[in-house]
Amino acid sequence: MIVGLIEFLKRRLNRVILVCCVIMALLVGFDALLLDKNKAHTAAEHLPGFWAVFGLVSCVVIIFVSKWFGKLGITRREDYYDQ
């Protein structure tokens, strides 16, 4: 079932990217127009969409660090234990 979902999303990758960008724009717009920022704890929280962009950047960093860490030696060849 999950493989079918992944294949479905791969075939419609441009739409998936467009939907994600629209959701991000809506989050930034909601943050900029509707949220009260008078009680923000840091200066960065006054920027529109700070937490949305922060979350996106954090996820990208986690993905790249985990791939780098995996290539350092965690991943092994398929026949590693056959030797």
Protein Blocks (a to p, Z undefined) as FASTA:
>chain_A
ZZmmmmmmmmmmmmmmmmmmmmmmmmmmmmmmmpccklcfbfklmpghklmmmmmmmmmm
mmmmmmmmmmnompccfklmmZZ
